[in-house]
Amino acid sequence: MTGVPASAAGGTSGAKSAASASGVPGAPSAAASDAGEARPVRGGKLGAAAVNQASLWNIANILTMVRLVLVPGFVVLMLMDGGYDPVWRAWAWAAFAVAMITDVFDGHLARTYDLVTDFGKIADPIADKAIMGAALICLSYLGDLPWWVTGVILGRELGITLLRFVVIRYGVIPASRGGKLKTLTQGIAVGMYVLALEGPLATLRWWVMAAAVILTVVTGLDYVRQAIVLRRRGTAEREAAAEGAER
C-alpha cells in the first residue's frame, strides 16, 4: 500500500493522457515514454567505459595473468634447497605444466569466443616468453642445460618477435605448423629437464631437447624467409599503387 488514493493516481494518469490527446505542447506522448526517449540517461559514458573495462576480465585474460603470476613462483620452486631437491623440482614442473596448459587454452578461448583484447595481444606473448625463458635460464644456471642452448632458443624467440614488429606494416606472419610443433617440443623437453630424471629418461630428454633446438632454428629461418617475401610483396604493391596514382 502506497497511501496514494486511487482517484488521485487515476486522475494524474488521465491528465497525462488528455494532455497528450489534445496535442498540448510539451506534453509527453505515450509512444515516447514507452520507447524510453523522454530524457538521456545520466552517466551514459561512464557506463560504457565500465563495460569496456569489465571486458578485460574474461577467462582468456585471466589465464594469461595466471601464467604471469606463475613465473616468479616457478623460479622460487626451481631454486629451493640449491635447486637439486627432487620434490621441489616436481613442484616446479607442476607450475611449468600449468603454465604451458594455460598457454594452449587462453588463445583458443580468445579466438573461439571473441575475447581478443589489446591487453591479451600484449600480455600473452610476454607470458609465453617469460615462463620459457625463466625455465631455460634456471636450468642453465643450475648446470643442467648448456648456456648455448638457452641462447639459441631465447635468441630465436626474441628475434622473431622483433621481426614480426618490423614487417607488420606489410602484413602479419602467421604461425606455421612447424612453429606450433616447435613450441610443443620445447615445452616437453624443458619439462623433462625440470624433473630430476635419471637413467633412460635422462637420455631421452637429451634427444627431445636436440629435436627442439633443430626445430627452433629451422622454423626461425622459415619465418625470416616469410618476412622477406612479405616485405618484397608489400613494397611492390606500394610502388604499383604509387605509379597508378601518378597516372
Secondary structure, DSSP 8 states (H G I E B T S, - for coil): --S--HHHHHHHHHHHHHHHHHT-TT---HHHHHHT-SS--TTHHHHHHHHHHHTTSSHHHHHHHHHHHHHHHHHHHHHGGGGT-HHHHHHHHHHHHHHHHHHHHHHHHHHHTT---HHHHHHHHHHHHHHHHHHHHHHHHTTSS-HHHHHHHHHHHHHHHHHHHHTTTT------HHHHHHHHHHHHHHHHHHS---THHHHHHHHHHHHHHHHHHHHHHHHHHHHHHHHHHHHHHHHHHHHHHH-
